Amino acid sequence: MKINADFLEKELAHLQTLLSPDAPVVMQFKKAHTPTGYDLEQFAKSLGIEIANGEVIQE
């Protein structure tokens, strides 16, 4: 299923109203499509995700 960033932001904002600020959140992706590598870096940085070597495949 492809979803856009706006959808994720709205869902996370809603979840923040239901959970305490220190509640752990786990997000898991099989695939994430971004227009450029820079976009992927910015996405990961904004969410505090560390991308390890070998986790990204460019096609």
C-alpha positions in Angstrom: 0.0 0.0 0.0 1.4 3.4 -0.9 0.6 6.3 1.4 1.8 9.8 1.4 3.6 11.9 4.0 0.5 14.0 4.8 -1.3 10.8 5.8 1.5 9.7 8.1 1.7 13.2 9.7 -2.0 13.3 10.4 -2.1 9.8 11.9 0.9 10.5 14.1 -0.6 13.8 15.3 -3.8 12.0 16.2 -2.0 9.2 18.0 -0.1 11.9 20.0 -3.4 13.0 21.5 -4.2 9.5 22.7 -0.8 8.5 24.1 1.5 10.0 26.8 4.5 12.0 25.4 6.9 9.3 26.5 5.1 6.3 25.0 7.3 4.3 22.7 6.3 4.3 19.0 7.6 1.6 16.6 7.2 2.2 12.8 8.3 -0.4 10.4 8.6 -0.1 6.6 9.2 -2.7 4.0 9.6 -0.1 1.3 9.7 3.7 1.3 9.7 5.5 -2.1 11.4 8.9 -2.2 12.2 11.1 -5.2 15.9 11.5 -4.2 18.4 10.2 -1.7 18.4 13.6 -0.1 14.6 13.3 0.5 15.2 10.0 2.2 18.0 11.5 4.4 15.7 14.4 5.5 12.8 12.0 6.2 15.0 9.8 8.3 16.6 12.7 10.1 13.2 14.3 10.9 12.0 11.1 12.5 15.3 10.2 14.2 15.7 7.1 12.2 19.3 5.8 11.6 19.7 4.1 8.3 22.5 1.5 8.3 24.7 0.4 5.4 22.9 -2.1 3.2 19.4 -1.0 4.2 18.8 1.1 1.1 18.5 -0.2 -2.4 18.4 2.3 -5.2 16.7 1.2 -8.4 
